[in-house]
């Protein structure tokens, strides 16, 4: 299960990939201790998690047991040897968590979305030596995520990690929070030395989807997983549908195909380099074709200017999308990919034509 990791990604003192698990909410002392015992004895979980303060969308829901739960987590650590992490959203919560010697703090998506809240936490963490994990914001805004990282780093926190938990999306989706993997990958590329974990529980919202998302994260070289577990998930006081028993968690971890980031093999690298050269050549050809496409778009822009025609013509756009999606399906390209690609190309074409009209 262990794979190579750079020293920079071992800041928490844990092997890679990390596994963080525990209940969505700390409910009772007995529930916390039972979960911690099962996870500790497994030997596969490195950090125990439990929600102490629970932000709810609507009033009236279970909002956590509060600071009393920190005492339970501290007792669980003393008895079973599992360090623990909790979510904090205010300076007061940071103060309470530190009072009970919490090992790691995490900032939730509802907090990351608000720079004022993140700055309040950063101010509270000035001079404190504790690792902090930052979940992506609710909305798909990578700059907000980056801004939260920079604010916490600005407070002097050196041990920072990121958690990808998916993004809110209006409309139907099989996921509770749509993964939007490309945003997580972009953060990974921007900050390669900062650990990136995946939270399949909040992405899926359903137990039956967890395995697929866990494997996808491992295949994309995430540094670890945060998965909610509960002795009796169906009786959980919050997010019952997405939690699994500790026993089921171990089954899923055993079923994952853990992959190495690299191997030391001359034949492997020779074969891979040959394939990458093919990719480079194809990329070069695609860029050349896109350049020629934009030249044609500019010609169309000049024609529209001479004849006083609007840039955007929706019927033509729909025709392009439907034709390309049908062609893409024949070569194994998803409609989602083709649509995203065409939207980017279309916006560049519009900008080129607008420049022609404005000239």
N, C-alpha and C positions, 0 to 999 in steps of 0.2 A: 504493500500500500504506500510505502514511503517512496518519494521521488526526489531527484536532486533539487536543491534550492540554493539561491545565492544567500550570502550572509545577510544582505540587506533585508531579505524576506524572512529572516528568523528572529526578528526583533522581539517577538512575544515569547521566545524560548520554546516554541513548539515545532514539531516536525511538520513537513509539508507533504500532503495536504492536511490542513487543520480540519477538525470536526467540532463544531459548537452545537450543543443540543440541550434541551430542557423544555419545560412547559411554556406555552404562550404567557401564562400568568401564574405567579405564585399564589395559590389559593389557600392552602392550609399547611401547617408545619409537617403533618404526616405526608401530604402529597409531595412536598418538596424533598423530604428525606428519602421517600421511596423511589422517586425518579432519580435522584442523585446516586443512590446506592446501585440501582440497576445500570446506569450509564458508567459509573466508575468501575464496576466489576467487569464491564465489557472490554475495557482496555482500548477502545477505539475512539472515545470521546475525550477531547483535550481541554474543553472549556464548557462550564455549565452556565446556561442562560435561563433567566426567568423574568417576566415582566412584573415590576413592582408598582409602577404608575402606568396606567393604561389610557392613552388618549382615545376617546370614542367619538365617532362621527355625530351621534345624537346623544342628548342627555338621558339619563336613566339606566344606561348600561353599566356593567361592572367595570369600574375604573381603577381596579387594583387595590391591594391591601395596604399599600403605603409602606412607610419605613419599617414597620414590624417585620415585613418579609425579608428585609436585609439581615436581620438576626438569624432567620432560618437558613439563609444562604451561607452565612458565616459558619453556622453550626455544621452544615452539610460539608463545607470545605474542611473543617477541622476533623470530621469523622471519616470522610471518604477521599480526601486529598484532591478534590477537583477545584481548581480556581474558578471564579464566577464573574459573570458580566451582567450588567443591567443597563437599561435605556434611561437616559436623563434628558429632560427638556427644559429645565429651569436651573438657575443658579442655586436655589434652595435644594433641589434634588441632587445636584453635584455635591453640595456640602454634606448631605445625609449619606450619600454613597461613599464618600471618602471617609466619613466617620466610622463606617463599618469595614474599612479596608478592602473595598471592592477592587478586584484585580484589573478589570478592563471596563471601560465605559463605552456605550454606543449611542449615537445620535440617530433618532428615527427619521423617517421620510417626512413626517408632518412638521418636523423641526427644521430639517435641511432646507425646506422650501422657503423659509423665512430668514433672511439675512440678519434681522434684528435679534431673533432668538439664538441663532448661531453665535452672534457676537457676544450675547449675554453669557453663553456657555464658555466661550473663549476667555472672556474676562474672569470668569470664576475659576478657570484652569491655569491662570497665570502663576508660574512658579511651582506647578504640580508636576510630578514625574509619574505619569500613568498613561498606558496605551489607550487610544481612542479610535473606535471604528465609526465610519460615517456612511449611513445608508443614502442611496440616491434620493433626490426629492420626488414628491408625488408626481409632478408633471415632468414630461420628458425634456428637461432643460439641463444640458451638460454643463453650462456655465455656472448655474446655481450649485451644482455638485462640486465643481472645481472651486468656486468661491468659498464654500464651506470648508473644504480642505485647506485653502490658503488662510482662512481666519483661524482655524485651530492650530495650524503650523505657526502662525504669527504669534500665538500665545506661548510659544516655546515648547509645544508638544512635539517630540521627535518621533515617537512611535505611533504612526497613523496607519490605519487600514481602511479599505472601502468595502461596502457591501452592496451588491446588486440585488434589489428586491422587486424589480419590475416597476412599471409606471401606470398611473391611472389613465384610462382611455374611455372616451364616451362611445357607447354603442356595444353591440354584442361581441363577446370574446369567450373562448373556452377557459381563459385564464382570469384569475381575480385581478391581477396586475400584469399587463402585457410585458413580456421580457424586453422587447426592443434591444436585442443582443448587440446591435451595431453601436449603441450608445455606451454599453459596458466595454466593448472592445476598444472604442475610441478613448475612454478613460484609461484603459490598460496601456494603450500606445502612448498616451500623453505622460503617464506616470509609471513607467515600467518597474521602478524599484519599490513601489508601494503595493503591499499585498491587496489582492482583490478576491473577495469571497462572494459566494452565491447563496441567496436565501430562497430556496425553492418553495418553502412553505407559503410565503406571501405572494410569490409569483403565481402559484397554482391555486391556492384556496381550496384544493381538493386533494385527498390522499392518493387517488388513483393516477394523478398526473405527475407525482413527485419524481418517480424513477426516471422518466424521460428527461426532465429538466436537470436533474442531478448529473446524468450522463453527459448531457450537452455541455454543462459547465466544466466538467472534467475534460472533455474533448477540447474545449477552448482554453485549457491550461489555467483555469482559475486556481487560486491558492488554497481554497477550502470551501466548506459548506456550513451553513447555519440552518439547522432543521429542528422544528418543534416536535417534542415528544412528551407524552403524558401516560401515566399508568392506565387510565381509562379515558381515552380520547373522546368517546361519545358523551361523556359526562363533564367535559371541560367547561369551565365558566366563560371562556372566550375562545373563539376560532376553533370550535370542536372539529369541524370538517377537514381541517388541514393538518391535524396532529396525528402522530402514529405512536404506538407503544415502543418502549425501548427495545423490545424483542424484534419488532418489525423493522426498526431503524437498523439494527445489526444485519438483518437479512438483506436490506437494500444496499448497505455499505459493502457487504460481501459480494453482491451481484454486480457492482460497478466495475467496468473495465478501466482500471487506473492506467494512465499512460504517462510515459516519461517525456520530458520536454525535449530531450535529445539523447542520442546514443553515440558511443565512440566506435564507429565502424567506417572504414574507408570505402567499402563497396556501397554502403547505404548512402553516404554523402555524395559519391560519384553519381549514383542513379538519381538522387534528389536534385543535384546541380543540373543534370541534363534536362530534367523536367522543368526546373525553374527557368532555364534558358528558353524553353518553349513558351513559358508564361510571359517572359520578358518580350519575346518577339511578337506574341499575340497582342500584348498591351501596347506595344509600339504601333502596330497596325491599327488597333482600335482608336488610338489618339489621332493618328493621321486621318482616319475616316471621320472622326468627330470634327476635326478641323475643316475638312471639306464640307461636311454637313452645315457647319456654321457659315461658311462662305455662301452656300445656297440660301440659307436663311436671310443673310444680308441682302442678297439679290431680291428675295421676296419682299423684304422691307422696303427696298427702293421702289419696287413695283407698287406696293401699297401706298407709299408716299405720293407717287405720281398720280395715283387714281383716288386718293383721299379715302382709303379703306382702313378700318380699325385693325389693330394688331391681333387681338384675340378673337378667334372664331371657334366657338365651342363645338360645333358639329364636326368640324375638321379634326379637332383634338380627340373627340370620342372615336372617330374613325381610325385614327392612328393607334390609339390605345388598344382597341378591340383587335385590330389586325396583328399588332405586335404580340399581344397576349396569346392569340391563337398560334402564331408562329413559335413563340417561346415554349408553349406546351408541347409542341412536337419535338423539341430538343431538350426537354426536361427542365425548363426554367419556370419557376412559380409565377403566378400572376402578381403576387405581392412584389417580387423582385423587379419584374418588367415594369410595373407601374411606378415604383420608386425611381428606377433608372430613367424612365421617360419623363417623369416630373422634373428631374434635375436638368435633363437635356432641353426640355421645353422652356424652363425658366431662363436658361442661357440663350436660347433662340429669341425669346421675347426681349431680353435685355439688348441683344444685338440689333433687333429690329427697331427697338425704341431709340437706340443711339442713331440709327439711320434717319428716323422720323424727326429727331431733335436737331440733326445737323443742318 
